[in-house]
């Protein structure tokens, strides 16, 4: 990773940490988030993964449009560091701890590979 890429990645991590902590306070069942990026194709390659505890909690959050709140929190923090994505929702996906446990015995790298987030 180039020095400039590392700097951007650190900024993204800080911005997403702020969004994550806010989401944990505001959205029941939300647990954590992470991101993947190929800096050779940045910002188009930025992928943010939001994790809920259970499928039911994720479904309830979507019914109450809390998923859109999370998208908004992430977008606000990314814009604060001058990362503007035209269709931010295309860069954000939602998964559950429950699904990872069932499909990959709780092994996130395996689960992300199956979900095509890791190559």
Beta strands, then each sheet from edge to edge (+ up, - down):
strand 1: 30-36
strand 2: 47-52
strand 3: 92-96
sheet 1: 1+ 2- 3-
end
